[in-house]
Amino acid sequence: MPTIERPYGSWPTPITSEKVVAASVRLSGLAVDGADIVWSEGRPTDAGRTQLVRRSADGTTADLLPAGRDARTAVHEYGGAAWWVRDGIVWFSDWADQRLYRMAPGADPEPLTPEPASPRADRYAEGDVAPDGTWIACIREHHAGSSAVDVRNEIVRIAAHTPSEPEVLVTGPDFVASPRISPDGSSLAWVQWDHPSMPWDDTQLLVRDLRTGEETVVAGGHGESVFEPRWNEDGSLWFISDRTDWWNLYRWVPGADIQPVVREEAEIGSVGFGLGSAYYTVLLDARVVFVRRRSGFDALVVREPDGSLAELDLGFSVITAVQPAGPGTVAVIAGGPVAEPGVYLVDLATGALEVLRPPRDLGIGPSMLSVPEPVSFPSVDGAGTPRTAHALFYPPAHEQYHGPEGERPPLIVVIHGGPTSAAVPVLNLALQYWTSRGFAVVDVNYGGSTGYGRAYREQLLGEWGVIDVADCIAAAQWLAERGRVDRNRLCIRGGSAGGYTTLAALAREDTPFAAGADLFGVADLAALAADTHKFESRYLDRLVGPYPQARQVYEERSPIHHVDRFHRPLIVLQGSEDEIVPPNQSELIVEALRKRGLPVAYLLFDGEQHGFRRAENIRRALDAELSFYAQVLGFELPADEGIEPVVVENL
């Protein structure tokens, strides 16, 4: 069928902002409870709250939480592992007050933990129910004041079924995670680390004999990241470690040496911002099923008892959780380049899939979807030394429209957050929103990203604002040199840490970018070091340098100190209740650009935290950014979509 010529960026598309949020969910958390499977859904159309869904053995599904309840924890501010289940009973942390609740089948939630002295002062996460079902070990994060130094992270013991005062089991380390009770109930394993390390830098795995109090440091320490400990029924303790540069799988038996289980030049697992990861499972027949990431793409792999590995051909490119679900079967949350994440049962013998929670029916043909191409390209480090960086490239895609002959599409360089995180190749309608309008998109896995080994991850140490900026510029120029994008219409956007990279890339006289979009990004590194939450309060020690000793470096790399270099239009989008990057960060840069008379647009979303969760705000943010690009790049928006223009001051 012949297609219609129309300028890039102006194509009408069925992938509107309404489509992006309509019936969309964020799937996370996965648990098997007998014959039932439970997962959580973050629902933008329900004020962003997190609902729990149970699929029973007869195939029916039901929401578990009553209206108004939100299974979400503020531990580490990023949360994760806010709920767990056993024998039909659900325990969860409620977002409203952060207390821990117990909900029996057919009953209302009942609080288990005391009401704190001040609102949300005590936060709970990542519980593990003892084998006898009488008590729970979990994380408690206590906030005694408003500063990061007033926060204490501990592992506590609480009664599983009746309200009680938590008993402290582990205290002292700056951070604790993953409390795991041994199958006989006699031992507790956990992960801990101290400032200035982050969990992907240096962590320790410890085990305490609950009868004698004796503690053993199993693994970890300087230069080793250990996470996701898991007891096996035979009393062995399994865990993921990057002691050989890659996150691989190991096994420990008390009194014996650590044994490698899977050693490959590939990652098992990913960066630990949120709690409660589940990247592998050990089956009763001694097989191990794990998620392996290579070149940015995930696969489900089975390790047989003889050590041989078999990769299953399932069509997934991102797998975020795997749990045992019966003989020869696992449950996964997974998605692909042309399918959003869903919940599936996988038959390990045949690779057959049973859909438990399908991706939403988008009503969009595959020809409308842009499939990512993994690309590697030359870049440099801060000293100018050549190195290789990685990205996912999405060309424009539309079944009815094409660009004018000889014209190249505008490019949006997308920078993931973190900055120690990764771009992942799963269908994301918020990204297809751009490609189906005629934009090309490159999602950059700059030096410092996860998925390429520890050495690549550590390229960002001391180099944040240097390596990431260099790789984003290199990706855009590399694509332009190959004629795949218009070098005069290069744009850059990012959220959180990606927002900082956006600002840093624009605060250059030689920036190649024509415009940028900053979503709750950092403008002043020193302000961030002084005013952020405990989990990330020393993050910049390694990425930039200790503060205030490295004050000069902070000033050199903070965009707020280089507003004289800005000469490109910018849109800034910010949540009013963001505790990770407070609104003052965005307001500093906006006010500075206003004073210089530069084109700038600013939208503050009331009630939003770090990342937008409400459907109406997600829609407005997308459409405002599109309107911004249309105004500064000079193309018309489709008249029938009703996109509300954003005010660009000084344009």
C-alpha positions, 0 to 999 in steps of 0.5 A, a space after each residue: 500500500 502506498 504511503 503518504 509523504 509528510 515531514 518527519 515529526 508531524 506524522 499522525 499516529 494511533 500511539 497518542 498519549 492517551 494510548 500510552 496510558 490507557 490500561 497501561 500497567 507497570 508489572 513488578 513483583 512475582 510470587 507463587 503461593 501454592 497453586 496461585 500466582 500473585 503479582 503487582 500492577 502499578 496503574 496510572 489510571 488509578 492515581 498510580 497506585 499499586 494493586 496486587 493481583 492473584 491468579 487462582 488455579 482455575 484460571 480466574 484473576 482477582 484484585 486483592 487490595 480494597 479501594 484506597 490501599 496501595 502496596 508500595 514502600 518508600 524504603 530507599 525512596 525507590 521501594 520494591 518488595 513491598 508485599 509477600 504472600 504465604 498460604 493465602 495471606 498477604 502482608 504489605 506496606 501501605 503507601 499512605 502511612 508505610 505501616 505493615 499490614 496483614 490481610 487474610 482471605 476475605 478480610 480487611 487489612 489489619 496493621 501489624 506494626 505500631 503507629 509511628 511517632 511521626 507520619 511515615 517514620 517507619 517503613 517496611 520492605 522485603 519480608 521473609 516468613 519463617 518456615 513455621 509461619 509465626 514470624 517475619 524478618 524484614 527491613 525497617 527504615 526508621 526516619 528520626 528526622 528530616 535529614 539523611 543522617 537521621 535515617 536508620 536501616 535495620 532488619 527486624 523480627 515481627 510477629 506474622 499474625 498479631 500486632 507487636 513491637 518489632 525486635 531488632 535483629 541487625 543494626 549498625 550497617 548503613 544499609 541492609 537488604 534481602 533478609 532470608 530465613 534458612 529452611 530449618 529456621 535456625 539461620 538468617 542471611 542478609 546483605 549489607 553495605 556502608 557509605 559511600 558504596 552503592 549496592 553494585 559497588 561493595 556489599 557483604 553477604 552474612 549469615 547469623 546462627 539465630 541460636 548462638 548468635 555466631 556470624 559468618 561473612 560468606 562473601 563480598 567486601 571491597 570490589 565485590 557486589 553480592 546480592 539476591 541470596 536464596 536458601 535451598 532446601 538442602 541448606 545451601 545458600 545461593 547468591 549472585 556476585 561479580 567477583 569475576 567482573 560479571 554478575 554470576 551465580 554461586 553456592 555456599 555450604 556452611 563449612 565449605 568453600 564457595 562453589 561457582 554454579 554459572 560463570 559466563 561473560 554475561 550478567 545474571 541480574 541487574 542494578 539494585 535500585 529497587 528491592 526484591 529482585 528475582 533473577 534465578 531460581 533453583 528447582 527441586 530437581 536441581 536444575 537452575 533457571 536464570 536470566 542472562 543478559 548479553 549485549 543488552 538483551 535478556 534470555 531465560 537459561 536452564 542449567 542442568 545438574 551436569 552443568 550444561 546450559 540451554 537457552 530457551 527460545 521464547 521471544 523475550 528480550 527483557 525478563 524482570 522476574 522468575 519464580 518456580 511454579 511447579 515441576 518443570 515450570 517457572 513463572 516469569 514477568 517478561 516482554 519483547 521488542 514488540 510486546 509489553 511485559 506480561 506474566 507467563 508460565 514457561 514449560 521448561 521441557 518444551 518452551 511452551 508459554 501459558 499467558 497469565 497476564 497478557 500484555 494489553 491489546 494495543 490494536 496496533 499492527 507490527 508495521 507501526 512499531 520500531 524494533 530496536 537495533 543494538 549498535 556499538 560506536 566509537 567514543 572517548 573517555 575524559 582523557 580522550 582515549 578511544 573506547 566503545 559505547 553501546 546503544 539501542 537505535 529505533 528508526 522511525 516507523 509508520 505504516 501510512 507515512 514516510 518522510 520527504 525524499 532526501 530529508 533525514 529524521 530528527 533524532 531524540 537521544 534518550 538517556 536512562 536514569 540511574 545513572 547506574 542503570 540500563 536502556 532495555 529493548 522492551 516495547 515501550 509505547 512512550 518511546 514509540 510515541 516518538 518513532 511513530 511520529 517520524 522521530 528516530 530515537 537512540 537509547 544510549 547505554 553509556 559507559 557506567 551502564 549495567 549489562 556489560 560487566 563491572 569494568 564497563 560499569 566502573 567507567 563512570 567512576 569519577 567521570 559522571 558528566 564526562 563519559 555519559 555526555 561524551 557517549 550521547 554526543 558520539 551516538 548522535 554524531 555517529 548516526 548523523 555521519 551514517 545518514 540515518 538522522 538529520 545532524 541539524 535536528 538532534 535533540 536530547 532528553 532524560 529523566 533524573 540522572 538522565 536529566 543531568 546528562 541532558 543539561 550537561 550536554 546542553 551546557 557546552 558551547 560546542 553542543 550538537 543538540 538543537 533542543 533538550 528535555 529535562 525530566 526531574 534532572 539534576 542542575 546543581 551537583 553540590 545541592 544534590 549532595 547536600 539535599 537528597 535521601 540517605 540511599 543516594 546521599 553518598 552516591 556522588 562520592 564515587 561518581 564525582 568525588 567526596 564533597 566538599 573536598 571535591 567542591 571545584 569538580 562539582 562546580 565544573 560539572 554542574 550545569 547551573 554554574 554554566 548557564 552562560 554556555 546554554 544557547 539551545 531551547 529547553 523544556 523542564 518537567 518536574 514532580 512537586 513531591 520529588 524527594 530524590 531530585 527536589 523541585 528546587 533543582 529544576 527551578 534553579 536552571 529554569 530561572 537562570 535560563 529565564 534571566 538570560 532570555 533563552 527559550 524555556 518551558 517549565 511544568 510542575 506536576 502537583 503530587 508527583 514524586 520521582 517519575 510520573 505515575 498519574 495518567 493525566 500527568 504522563 499524558 500532559 508531559 508527553 504532549 507538552 514535550 512534543 509541542 515543544 519540539 514542534 515549536 523549536 524544530 518547526 513542524 506542524 502537529 496533527 490538528 485532530 489530536 487535540 494536543 494542548 500547546 506548551 508555553 515556550 518563554 522567550 521563543 
